[in-house]
Every structure is written in C-alpha cells, then in structure tokens.
Amino acid sequence: MPIEDMDNDGIISSNDLELNKIMQELERAEEKANAQKNMAWIALIMTVFFTGLLFTPIIPVERITALSNVLDWFYITQASIVCGFMGVTAYANRK
C-alpha cells in the first residue's frame, strides 16, 4: 500500500507515516476478523448440512454407526470453532 498524504498538504510528514501505519494495522485487523467470521459461518453451515445429510436415507445406519467416533470429533471441533468465535467476539466487544 503506497504511503498517502493524509492531511493533503502536499508533504508526507512523520504524522502521515504514523497515520498510514495505523490504517494498515486496522485493515489487517479487519481482514483477520472477516476471515474468522467466515470460518465460523462455514463451520456452522457444515454442521447443519452434515446433520441433515445423516438423517437422509442416502447414508445407511451401519455406516453412521461405524463412523460414530469420527462424527463425535467432527461435531466437537465444529462447535469449538463457532463457540470460540462467539466467545472471543463477545469478550472483545465488552472491553
């Protein structure tokens, strides 16, 4: 990102450099927050999708029984991602 003249005086001063640095940090923080939000939404959607898929006749009960340990871990990890995001967001908004 090029350094911009923040106060439009035609001179890039140390204040402009500091403001550009702050703006870049804010943009990175926003990108990180958006990536975390997208990850939480995908985890939530996948949990709902796979739960619905398990209740369809496409997957036999024997296969679900055989994969029960894997499915347990799947639900735990997906719930951890969603709950972690929600908890950290609530904590950060409280400060």
Backbone hydrogen bonds in HBPLUS format (Angstrom, degrees):
<---DONOR---> <-ACCEPTOR-->    atom                        ^
c    i                          cat <-CA-CA->   ^        H-A-AA   ^      H-
h    n   atom  resd res      DA  || num        DHA   H-A  angle D-A-AA Bond
n    s   type  num  typ     dist DA aas  dist angle  dist       angle   num
A0008-ASN N   A0005-ASP O   3.46 MM   3  5.36 161.3  2.49 100.3 105.5     1
A0017-LEU N   A0013-SER O   3.06 MM   4  6.45 153.4  2.13 146.4 153.7     2
A0018-GLU N   A0014-SER O   2.96 MM   4  6.17 155.6  2.02 143.2 149.5     3
A0019-LEU N   A0015-ASN O   2.90 MM   4  6.14 160.5  1.93 149.3 154.7     4
A0020-ASN N   A0016-ASP O   2.88 MM   4  6.07 155.7  1.94 147.5 154.2     5
A0021-LYS N   A0017-LEU O   2.96 MM   4  6.18 153.1  2.04 144.1 151.4     6
A0022-ILE N   A0018-GLU O   2.97 MM   4  6.27 157.7  2.02 149.5 155.2     7
A0023-MET N   A0019-LEU O   2.91 MM   4  6.13 158.8  1.96 147.7 153.7     8
A0024-GLN N   A0020-ASN O   2.94 MM   4  6.17 156.8  1.99 148.7 154.4     9
A0025-GLU N   A0021-LYS O   3.03 MM   4  6.27 156.5  2.08 147.4 153.7    10
A0026-LEU N   A0022-ILE O   2.94 MM   4  6.19 156.2  1.99 150.5 157.1    11
A0027-GLU N   A0023-MET O   2.93 MM   4  6.16 154.9  1.99 147.1 154.0    12
A0028-ARG N   A0024-GLN O   2.97 MM   4  6.20 157.9  2.01 147.8 153.4    13
A0029-ALA N   A0025-GLU O   2.95 MM   4  6.15 156.0  2.01 145.5 152.4    14
A0030-GLU N   A0026-LEU O   2.91 MM   4  6.12 152.1  1.99 144.8 152.6    15
A0031-GLU N   A0027-GLU O   2.94 MM   4  6.17 157.3  1.99 147.9 153.9    16
A0032-LYS N   A0028-ARG O   2.95 MM   4  6.14 155.9  2.00 146.7 153.3    17
A0033-ALA N   A0029-ALA O   2.94 MM   4  6.15 158.6  1.99 145.7 151.5    18
A0034-ASN N   A0030-GLU O   2.92 MM   4  6.13 157.0  1.98 148.9 155.2    19
A0035-ALA N   A0031-GLU O   2.96 MM   4  6.16 154.8  2.02 145.0 151.9    20
A0036-GLN N   A0032-LYS O   2.96 MM   4  6.22 157.3  2.01 149.7 155.7    21
A0037-LYS N   A0033-ALA O   2.92 MM   4  6.10 154.4  1.98 145.6 153.0    22
A0038-ASN N   A0034-ASN O   2.89 MM   4  6.09 160.3  1.93 148.7 154.0    23
A0039-MET N   A0035-ALA O   2.96 MM   4  6.15 153.7  2.03 143.8 151.1    24
A0040-ALA N   A0036-GLN O   3.00 MM   4  6.25 155.0  2.06 145.8 152.0    25
A0041-TRP N   A0037-LYS O   2.96 MM   4  6.24 159.9  2.00 151.5 156.9    26
A0042-ILE N   A0038-ASN O   2.93 MM   4  6.11 161.7  1.97 150.5 155.4    27
A0043-ALA N   A0039-MET O   3.00 MM   4  6.18 157.5  2.05 144.5 150.7    28
A0044-LEU N   A0040-ALA O   2.98 MM   4  6.20 156.8  2.03 147.3 153.5    29
A0045-ILE N   A0041-TRP O   2.87 MM   4  6.09 164.4  1.90 153.6 157.9    30
A0046-MET N   A0042-ILE O   2.86 MM   4  5.97 160.8  1.90 149.9 155.5    31
A0047-THR N   A0043-ALA O   3.03 MM   4  6.16 151.4  2.12 142.0 149.4    32
A0048-VAL N   A0044-LEU O   3.11 MM   4  6.39 163.5  2.13 150.7 154.1    33
A0049-PHE N   A0045-ILE O   2.84 MM   4  6.01 163.0  1.87 151.8 157.3    34
A0050-PHE N   A0046-MET O   2.88 MM   4  5.94 171.8  1.89 150.5 153.0    35
A0051-THR N   A0047-THR O   3.02 MM   4  6.06 150.1  2.11 141.6 150.2    36
A0052-GLY N   A0048-VAL O   2.99 MM   4  6.18 161.7  2.02 148.4 153.2    37
A0053-LEU N   A0049-PHE O   2.85 MM   4  6.12 152.8  1.92 147.2 155.9    38
A0054-LEU N   A0050-PHE O   2.92 MM   4  6.06 149.2  2.02 141.8 148.8    39
A0055-PHE N   A0052-GLY O   3.19 MM   3  5.31 136.8  2.38  98.3 109.8    40
A0056-THR N   A0053-LEU O   3.22 MM   3  5.36 162.7  2.25 105.8 110.8    41
A0063-ARG N   A0060-PRO O   3.14 MM   3  5.48 123.5  2.47 102.7 115.4    42
A0064-ILE N   A0060-PRO O   3.20 MM   4  6.61 156.0  2.26 148.5 155.4    43
A0065-THR N   A0061-VAL O   2.89 MM   4  6.13 159.2  1.93 153.2 158.7    44
A0066-ALA N   A0062-GLU O   2.93 MM   4  6.15 154.7  1.99 144.2 151.2    45
A0067-LEU N   A0063-ARG O   2.96 MM   4  6.13 143.1  2.09 143.0 152.6    46
A0068-SER N   A0065-THR O   3.33 MM   3  5.14 165.9  2.35 104.0 105.6    47
A0071-LEU N   A0067-LEU O   2.85 MM   4  6.06 162.6  1.88 162.4 168.3    48
A0072-ASP N   A0068-SER O   2.90 MM   4  6.06 148.4  2.00 143.4 151.7    49
A0073-TRP N   A0069-ASN O   3.23 MM   4  6.52 161.9  2.26 145.6 148.8    50
A0074-PHE N   A0070-VAL O   2.91 MM   4  6.18 151.1  1.99 146.2 155.4    51
A0075-TYR N   A0071-LEU O   2.98 MM   4  6.20 166.4  2.00 154.3 155.4    52
A0076-ILE N   A0072-ASP O   2.99 MM   4  6.23 158.3  2.04 149.0 155.7    53
A0077-THR N   A0073-TRP O   2.92 MM   4  6.03 168.1  1.94 151.9 154.8    54
A0078-GLN N   A0074-PHE O   2.98 MM   4  6.12 164.8  2.00 152.0 156.7    55
A0079-ALA N   A0075-TYR O   2.94 MM   4  5.94 161.2  1.98 144.4 150.2    56
A0080-SER N   A0076-ILE O   2.91 MM   4  6.03 148.1  2.02 142.4 151.8    57
A0081-ILE N   A0077-THR O   3.04 MM   4  6.28 153.2  2.11 147.2 153.0    58
A0082-VAL N   A0078-GLN O   3.12 MM   4  6.40 168.7  2.13 151.9 154.2    59
A0083-CYS N   A0079-ALA O   2.82 MM   4  5.87 169.6  1.83 152.7 156.3    60
A0084-GLY N   A0080-SER O   2.81 MM   4  5.64 152.0  1.89 137.7 146.6    61
A0085-PHE N   A0081-ILE O   3.05 MM   4  6.18 161.0  2.09 145.2 149.9    62
A0086-MET N   A0082-VAL O   3.00 MM   4  6.23 166.5  2.01 152.0 155.9    63
A0087-GLY N   A0083-CYS O   2.81 MM   4  5.88 162.1  1.84 149.9 155.3    64
A0088-VAL N   A0084-GLY O   2.95 MM   4  6.01 168.8  1.96 151.0 154.2    65
A0089-THR N   A0085-PHE O   2.94 MM   4  6.00 159.3  1.98 147.7 154.1    66
A0090-ALA N   A0086-MET O   2.96 MM   4  6.08 159.8  2.00 146.1 151.6    67
A0091-TYR N   A0087-GLY O   2.91 MM   4  6.08 158.0  1.96 147.5 154.1    68
A0092-ALA N   A0088-VAL O   2.85 MM   4  5.98 159.5  1.89 148.5 154.2    69
A0093-ASN N   A0089-THR O   2.98 MM   4  6.11 153.0  2.05 146.0 152.9    70
A0094-ARG N   A0090-ALA O   3.16 MM   4  6.23 130.2  2.42 135.6 147.4    71
A0094-ARG N   A0091-TYR O   3.23 MM   3  5.17 135.5  2.44  93.8 105.9    72
